Amino acid sequence: MYYVYILQLKDNTYYHGSATDLKKRLKDHENGIVLSTKNLRPLSLVFYAAFRSKIKALRFEKYLKTTSGWAFRNKRLI
C-alpha cells in the first residue's frame, strides 16, 4: 500500500507527504528526522488515504499541493 497524508504543524500550516510505511514515516516526523518539519513540532495527523498504486498516490499528493487541491483539502478533508 501507498499512503498520502496531511499533517497539521505547530504554526497551523499543513504538510503533505506520501510513504509506503505510514507509521514509520510519522515517527520520523515526530522524532525530528524529517528536515522540513523538524522545527515545526508538535504535529498531528489530520488525514491519510491508502492507494494500491504508487502512481495514483503520487498524483493525489501532487494535486493536494495545487491551489485547487488546497481548496479541496480545506473543504472536504480537514
Sine and cosine of phi, psi and omega as CSV:
sin_phi,cos_phi,sin_psi,cos_psi,sin_omega,cos_omega
0.00,0.00,0.49,-0.87,0.06,-1.00
-0.86,-0.51,0.68,-0.73,-0.09,-1.00
-0.88,-0.48,0.60,-0.80,0.18,-0.98
-0.89,-0.45,0.71,-0.71,-0.09,-1.00
-0.66,-0.75,0.36,-0.93,0.07,-1.00
-0.79,-0.61,0.78,-0.63,0.07,-1.00
-0.93,-0.36,0.63,-0.78,0.17,-0.98
-0.99,-0.13,0.79,-0.61,-0.08,-1.00
-1.00,-0.10,0.13,-0.99,-0.05,-1.00
-0.82,0.57,-0.59,0.81,-0.04,-1.00
-1.00,0.02,0.30,0.95,0.01,-1.00
0.90,0.44,0.39,0.92,0.17,-0.98
-0.99,-0.11,0.10,-0.99,-0.05,-1.00
-0.86,-0.52,0.56,-0.83,0.05,-1.00
-0.87,-0.48,0.78,-0.63,0.04,-1.00
-0.96,-0.29,0.69,-0.72,0.01,-1.00
-0.45,-0.89,0.10,-1.00,0.05,-1.00
-0.65,-0.76,0.41,-0.91,-0.04,-1.00
-0.29,-0.96,0.35,-0.94,0.12,-0.99
-1.00,-0.05,-0.45,0.89,0.04,-1.00
-0.86,-0.51,1.00,-0.06,-0.11,-0.99
-0.90,0.45,-0.68,0.73,-0.03,-1.00
-0.88,0.48,-0.68,0.73,0.02,-1.00
-0.91,0.41,-0.67,0.74,-0.01,-1.00
-0.90,0.43,-0.64,0.77,0.04,-1.00
-0.91,0.42,-0.63,0.78,0.06,-1.00
-0.90,0.44,-0.62,0.78,0.06,-1.00
-0.87,0.50,-0.68,0.73,0.04,-1.00
-0.89,0.45,-0.73,0.69,-0.05,-1.00
-0.91,0.41,-0.52,0.85,-0.02,-1.00
-1.00,0.01,0.03,1.00,0.06,-1.00
0.99,0.17,0.28,0.96,0.01,-1.00
-0.97,0.24,-0.52,0.85,0.00,-1.00
-0.99,0.11,0.90,-0.43,-0.12,-0.99
-0.88,0.47,-0.60,0.80,-0.07,-1.00
-0.94,0.34,-0.31,0.95,0.03,-1.00
-0.89,-0.47,0.02,1.00,-0.10,-0.99
-0.82,0.57,-0.71,0.70,-0.06,-1.00
-1.00,-0.02,0.12,0.99,-0.05,-1.00
-0.89,-0.45,0.42,0.91,0.06,-1.00
-1.00,0.07,0.48,-0.87,0.13,0.99
-0.97,0.23,0.37,-0.93,0.00,-1.00
-0.72,-0.70,0.31,-0.95,0.02,-1.00
-0.64,-0.77,0.60,-0.80,0.04,-1.00
-0.98,0.22,0.84,-0.54,-0.01,-1.00
-0.94,-0.34,-0.31,0.95,0.00,-1.00
-0.32,-0.95,0.57,-0.82,0.23,-0.97
-0.48,-0.88,0.45,-0.89,0.05,-1.00
-0.68,-0.73,0.57,-0.82,0.01,-1.00
-0.96,-0.27,0.65,-0.76,0.02,-1.00
-0.77,-0.63,0.56,-0.83,0.08,-1.00
-0.99,0.14,-0.44,0.90,-0.06,-1.00
-0.96,-0.27,0.75,-0.66,0.04,-1.00
-0.90,0.44,-0.63,0.78,-0.01,-1.00
-0.89,0.46,-0.70,0.72,0.02,-1.00
-0.90,0.44,-0.64,0.77,0.02,-1.00
-0.90,0.44,-0.72,0.69,-0.01,-1.00
-0.92,0.40,-0.59,0.81,0.06,-1.00
-0.91,0.42,-0.65,0.76,0.01,-1.00
-0.92,0.39,-0.66,0.76,0.06,-1.00
-0.87,0.49,-0.70,0.71,0.02,-1.00
-0.88,0.47,-0.65,0.76,0.04,-1.00
-0.88,0.48,-0.68,0.73,-0.02,-1.00
-0.88,0.48,-0.39,0.92,-0.02,-1.00
-1.00,0.05,-0.01,1.00,0.05,-1.00
-1.00,-0.02,0.19,-0.98,0.02,-1.00
-0.88,0.47,-0.70,0.71,0.02,-1.00
-0.93,0.36,-0.51,0.86,0.08,-1.00
-0.92,0.40,-0.61,0.79,0.06,-1.00
-0.89,0.46,-0.68,0.73,0.01,-1.00
-0.89,0.45,-0.69,0.73,0.04,-1.00
-0.88,0.48,-0.71,0.71,0.02,-1.00
-0.85,0.53,-0.76,0.65,-0.07,-1.00
-0.93,0.38,-0.53,0.85,-0.06,-1.00
-1.00,0.05,-0.60,0.80,-0.17,-0.99
-0.91,-0.40,-0.45,0.89,-0.18,-0.98
-0.97,-0.24,-0.50,0.87,-0.07,-1.00
-0.86,-0.51,0.00,0.00,0.00,0.00
